[in-house]
Amino acid sequence: MSAEGWGEPGGEGVGEGLSVRRATPEDLDAIMEVERAAHAHPWQRESFEREFTLEWSRIWVATEGERVVGFLAYWRVLDELHILDVAVHPDAQRRGIARGMLEMLIALGHAHEVVSVLLEVRVSNKAAIALYKRLGFERMGRRKRYYEDGEDAWVMCAELG
């Protein structure tokens, strides 16, 4: 996969009044607000700060007007994309925002000859698992005690190639 253009969401929207763009460090406060509101076990700010410094890492934000309502963080590793974190603010959920960002990422993968998209998801996160399955992800394995609180994760993969 060529590096040129691989991390741009393509400018499509994810719903009426919503758009997706590549995040900048100036978005960090808004990303943290979404992360803390959406996850019982949020990432630390330092983790997101580090992602902005890595060449292979990208974060996209979904915005409604000027407000960040969701984000998607992922890595490009050779011919794979690895989803690190997806979150939508609770007051913006159930509007297709996460699905739209994931569909955009999968489309980007197809355009750049990605073979697969991988992720880990809490075994208890039934809504996310159902969404991933609808998008073509299948369970590949289980990571025991993957999360800091000891919960296991399903490893899921969508084959694109």
C-alpha positions in Angstrom: 0.0 0.0 0.0 1.5 3.3 -0.9 1.8 5.9 1.9 0.4 8.7 -0.2 -3.2 9.5 0.7 -3.6 6.4 2.8 -4.7 8.2 6.0 -7.3 10.6 4.6 -11.0 9.8 5.0 -11.9 11.0 1.6 -14.2 13.8 2.5 -17.4 11.8 2.5 -20.0 12.4 5.2 -21.3 9.9 7.6 -24.8 11.4 7.9 -26.7 14.6 7.5 -24.8 17.5 8.9 -21.8 15.2 9.7 -18.3 15.0 8.2 -15.1 13.2 8.8 -11.6 14.6 8.7 -8.2 13.7 9.8 -7.6 14.8 13.4 -5.0 17.2 14.6 -3.4 17.6 18.0 -5.7 20.6 18.5 -8.6 18.1 18.5 -7.2 16.2 21.6 -9.4 17.8 24.2 -12.5 17.0 22.2 -11.3 13.4 21.5 -10.7 12.9 25.2 -14.2 14.2 26.0 -15.7 11.6 23.6 -13.4 8.9 24.9 -14.3 9.5 28.5 -18.0 9.7 27.8 -18.2 6.6 25.6 -15.9 4.2 27.4 -16.0 2.9 31.0 -12.2 2.3 30.7 -10.9 5.2 28.6 -7.5 5.6 27.1 -5.1 8.0 28.8 -4.4 11.3 27.1 -0.8 10.4 26.7 -1.8 7.4 24.5 -3.6 9.7 22.1 -0.7 12.2 22.2 1.7 9.4 21.2 -0.6 8.4 18.2 -0.1 11.8 16.7 3.7 11.2 16.6 3.6 7.9 14.9 4.0 7.8 11.1 1.8 4.7 10.8 -1.0 6.0 13.0 -4.0 8.0 12.1 -7.0 9.4 14.0 -10.1 10.6 12.2 -12.8 12.7 13.8 -16.5 12.8 13.0 -17.8 16.4 13.4 -21.2 18.0 13.5 -20.6 21.6 12.8 -17.5 22.4 14.9 -18.2 19.7 17.5 -16.3 16.4 17.5 -18.9 13.7 18.1 -16.8 10.6 17.4 -13.4 9.4 16.3 -11.6 6.4 14.9 -7.9 5.6 15.6 -6.0 3.0 13.5 -2.6 1.9 12.3 -1.4 1.0 8.9 1.0 -2.0 9.1 2.2 -3.2 5.8 -0.9 -4.5 4.0 -3.2 -4.4 7.1 -5.1 -1.8 9.0 -5.5 -2.3 12.7 -8.3 -0.4 14.4 -7.2 0.8 17.8 -10.2 2.7 19.1 -13.6 3.8 17.9 -15.9 6.0 20.0 -19.0 8.1 19.5 -20.3 10.5 22.2 -23.3 8.9 23.9 -25.6 11.8 22.8 -24.7 11.1 19.2 -24.9 7.3 19.2 -27.3 5.2 17.2 -27.0 7.6 14.2 -24.6 5.4 12.1 -21.5 7.5 12.9 -19.2 4.6 13.9 -20.5 2.5 11.1 -19.9 5.3 8.6 -16.3 5.8 9.7 -15.6 2.1 9.6 -17.1 1.8 6.1 -14.9 4.7 5.0 -11.8 2.9 6.5 -12.7 -0.3 4.7 -13.2 1.6 1.4 -9.8 3.2 2.0 -8.3 -0.2 2.5 -9.8 -1.5 -0.8 -8.4 1.6 -2.6 -4.9 1.0 -1.2 -4.7 -2.8 -1.6 -5.1 -3.6 2.1 -5.5 -7.4 2.7 -7.3 -7.2 6.1 -8.6 -5.0 8.8 -8.1 -6.2 12.4 -9.3 -5.2 15.8 -9.8 -6.3 19.3 -13.2 -5.8 21.1 -14.3 -6.5 24.6 -16.1 -9.8 24.7 -18.9 -8.0 26.6 -19.4 -5.3 24.0 -22.3 -7.0 22.2 -23.4 -3.9 20.2 -19.9 -3.4 18.8 -19.5 -7.1 18.0 -22.8 -7.0 16.1 -21.7 -3.9 14.1 -18.4 -5.5 13.2 -20.1 -8.7 12.1 -22.5 -6.6 9.8 -19.4 -5.1 8.3 -17.9 -8.4 7.4 -15.6 -9.0 10.5 -15.2 -12.5 11.8 -13.8 -13.7 15.1 -10.3 -15.1 14.8 -9.4 -15.7 18.4 -9.5 -14.6 22.0 -7.0 -12.6 23.9 -7.2 -13.6 27.6 -7.2 -10.7 30.1 -6.4 -8.3 27.3 -7.8 -5.2 29.0 -6.4 -3.6 32.1 -9.5 -4.6 34.1 -8.8 -8.3 33.1 -11.6 -8.6 30.5 -10.9 -10.8 27.5 -11.0 -9.5 23.9 -12.2 -11.1 20.7 -9.8 -10.6 17.8 -11.8 -9.9 14.7 -10.8 -9.6 11.1 -12.3 -8.4 7.9 -10.6 -9.9 4.8 -10.5 -7.4 2.0 -8.1 -9.1 -0.5 
